[in-house]
């Protein structure tokens, strides 16, 4: 199912779509609906964590009851006040997605209402009740105070402004270089003392580059990720060449012949094999630090804007959530 078709399908059912995720209130429960990999449908219902009827035994009974009433096969879980249902549709047929959505939006609220389970009513920021708004926060659609909502945007804006004022590309670059050099020490030390290369240690290089840039107060904007990738590759290749130099010293070959060795076809073939393995672990290091790299001041601001865009007036405001 295409994202545009999913958006139209969700809007027809009274949900609001922001960045390909649908939000709304169904049967007095805040819900978030997402199309995963263009085929699978995930629905998350926000409940009052620790509320009545949500103990471990009751939660298992609720999950079992929901599975029994659904017409479609679904993976259902209930933990920490989040009821999550995932419907698989490997063929991605639009009709199947629509049928699954209708089934989920009908059965989930019905079972919860029948068991007297309360929707979430406390704000995730200040943990107080009487929330005037609903907004996407921390993976689900939750009630939130207008003031807390504005505070998220203000904090993100201040963080970005502070970084733009005090951050420096130059100091960040120097820090990244120093961090990258320090991160190559384990790999170089191992081959120096054991005469064995461990490509696994190369995954430390992206961490060193990124944290060096950050600790040196580099500007945390869109340049962070490409800079980390480029410097990580450079240091990875340089470390392989350093390993070759160490091997030459160990075999009593003068370093002045390093240039000659690098032009030797057999040496180039072996070096390329080492580089492929090394760069695979460099890529692993980038993947491991992806979340840290992407959490720049600007991405925090983008997240805050996405939360603002998903916000709507809470239709449950002023109601007694305990009556459900």
N, C-alpha and C positions, 0 to 999 in steps of 0.2 A: 504494500500500500504506500502510495506517495504521501509525503508530508502535507502537501496541499489538500489531498483528499482526507487525510486524518483531521486536519484543522477544520475543514467543512463539516465533517462528521461530528466532531466535538461541539462545534458551535450550534449545530442543529439540535443538540441535546442540552443547550443552555449553558455550556461551559465557555470560559474565556481562554483564548489561546495566546500565549506569549512565548516566543522563541521555540515553537514546536512542542510546547508542553501546555496541557489544558488544565484549568483550575475552575473550581466552583463549589457550590454547596448542593449536595444531593441528600434528600431525606434528613435535613438538618445536620449533616456531617460534612466537614471540609474535605474535599477530595482533590487529588492531583493525578492526572492521567497522562501517560507518556507512551509514545510509540517507540519501541526499542528495536533497532536494526531493521526498520521498515516492515517488520512482520509481527513481533511480539508486543503484547499490550500489557502495560503495568499500571495498576491502580493502587494508590496509597491513601488510606483514610486516617485522619488525625483524631486520636482519642485521648482522653484525659489519663495520662500516665499515673498508675497507682490507684486509679479510680475503682469504684465498686464493680465487682464482676470481672476484674481483669487479673485475678490471681493466676498462678501457673496452671492449676487444674482447669479452671473455667476457660482460660485462653485456649487450651487444647480442645475443649468441647466446642468452643465457638468456631475454631478452624475446621474441625470435623463436620460440624453442621453446615458451614458454608460450602465445603467441598461436596457434601451430599445434595445440596439444593442447586448448585450450579449446573447448567446444561452443558457447559464447555469444561474441558479438562484444564485445571489450573493448579499452580503452585501457590499455596496460601501460607502466610506466617503472621504471627501476632507477637510483637516484642516491643517493650518500652513505649507503649501507647501508639504504635504504628501497625496498622493492619495492611499488609501488602499482598496483593494477588497478581500473579503473572500468568497470562494466557499465551501459550505458544501457538504460532501459526506459520510454520516453516514455508508455506507456499505464498504467504503475503497477500492472499486474496482479500480485496476490500470488503466483500460481503461477510467473510468470516470475522474480520476485525470489527465490523459494525455489530454483528450478532454477539460477539464476545463482550463488547462494550455495554450493550443493552443488558446483557445477562448480569454482568458485574455490578452495574449501577442500580440494578433492581434487587439483587440478592443481598449484597453486602449491607446496605442500610436497613433492609428488612430484618435480617438476623440480629443486627446490633440493637435495633429498636425493640425487637421482641424480647431481648435479654436485658433491656434497661441499661445499656452501656452509654455513658455520656460522651459527647464529642469533646474535643479539647477546648478548654476555656481559659487557660492561663497563658500569659505572654511568655515566649521563650527568652526574652531579654530581661525583663524585670520580675517575672514569675508572679505577677499579680493578675487578677481577673478583670472583668468589665472592659474587654478589648473592643475598640470601635471599628477595627479593620481586620482584614484577612490578607495574608501575603505569603509568597513562597519563601521558605526559610529552612535551611538545613535538610533539604531533601523531601519536604512535604509542605502542604498548604496549612498554615497555622494562624490562629488569632493573634493579633499584635496591636499594641497601642499606637496611635498616630504619632505621639511624641517619640516612642522607641523607633518607629519606622524612619522618622526624620533624623534621629540620632545616628542611625546606620550610615545614611548618606553623608551627613556632616563629618563623621569620623573618617570615612573613606576619602572625602574631599580634602580634609586637613592633612591626612597622611600623604596624599599625592602632591599637594602643594608644598609640604615640608620637604619632600624628597626632591622636587624640582628646584627648590631654592638652595638646598644644601648639598645635593648630589653633584658628582662630577664624573664625566666620562673618562677623563685622564686618570684620576686616582683609582677609578674602578678598573680601568685597563691594567694599570700597574699591579693592583691587588690581585686581579685575575691571573696575571703572569706569575706572580709570586706563589699564589695558591696552586697553580698548575705545576710549577717546579717542585713544590713541597710534596704534591700528590704523586709525583713520579719516583720519589725516593724509595718507597717500599719495593717497587718492581726492579729498580736498579740495584738496590741493596741485596735482594734475593739472588740475582744473577751474579753479583760480585762475590758473594760468600758461598754460594752453592753451585755456581756455574749452570744453573737451570732457570729457564724463563717460565714464569707463571702469568699467563695472559689474564687470569682472573683479577689480578691486582690492577689492571688497567681501568676497571670500572670506578676506581677511586679518583681518577683524573677529572671527570666532569664535576664531581663534588668539590674538589679543591678549587677548580676554576670559578665555579659559581659562588662558593662561600668567600673566596678571596675578593671577588668583585663586590659582594654585598658588604663585607666587613670593611672594605676600603671606601665605603659610602659612594659607590657608583650609582648613577641614576637608574632607578628600577622601572624601566619602561620596555618598549618592544625590542630594544637592542640586546637585552640580557640573553635570551634564548639563542639567537644566531651567533652571538659572540662566544657563548659557552660551547656551542657545537664546533665552531671553527677552531678555537684554541685547544679544545679537547683532542681533535684530530691531529693538529700540529704537534702537540705534546706526545700523543700516542706514537706518531711516526718518528719523532725525535728520540723517544725512548728505545724504539727498536734499533735505530742507528747506534745509540749509545750502547745497547747490548752487544751489537756487532763489534764495537770498539773494545769493549771489555773482553770479549772472546779472543780478539787479536792479541791483547796484552797477555791473556792467560796462555796463549800459544806462542808467546815470544815473537810476535809479528809487529814490527815497528808501526806506530800509528800514522806515519807519513804515507803509508800505503793504503790508508782508508779510502781515499778517492779512487784508487785503482780497484780495490775490492768492490766498491759500489758499482763500478762499470763492468764487472765480471758477470757474464750471463748466468752461471750457476749460482753465484751469490745472490744475484737479483731475484732468481726464482725462489730460493729459500727465504729471502727477506720478504718477498711479496706474500708468501704463505704465512709467515709470522705476522705480517701487518694485517692480513685479513682476519686472523684469529684475534689479534689485539683490538682492532677496530670494532669487532663484534661486541667485545666487553666494554669498549668505550660507549657504544650505542646502548648497552645495558645500563651503564652508569647514568647516561642522559635520561633513560626511561625511569630509573629509580628516583632521580631528582626532578622529574617532570613537574610534579605537583608543586615543589618548592620554587622551581624556575618560573612557573606560570603564575604563582601567587605574588605578582608584583603589585605596586601601589595602584597602577592603572587597572589591573584586572580586578582588584578589590573595588574600585570605583565602578567598573562594569557590572560586577556582581550586585552592588548596591542599587544601580539603575535598574537591573533586571528585577530585583525585589520590588522596587517602586512601581514598575510597569505591571507587575502581577497583582498589585494591591487592589482591593475592592472593599466597599463598606460591608461590615460584618452583619448579615441579616439576623444573626443569633444574639446580637448585642442586647443586653437587658433581659434576656430570657433566662429561665432557671434550667441550666443544663442537666440538673439532677433528675429532671422529670422524664428523661428519655428511656 
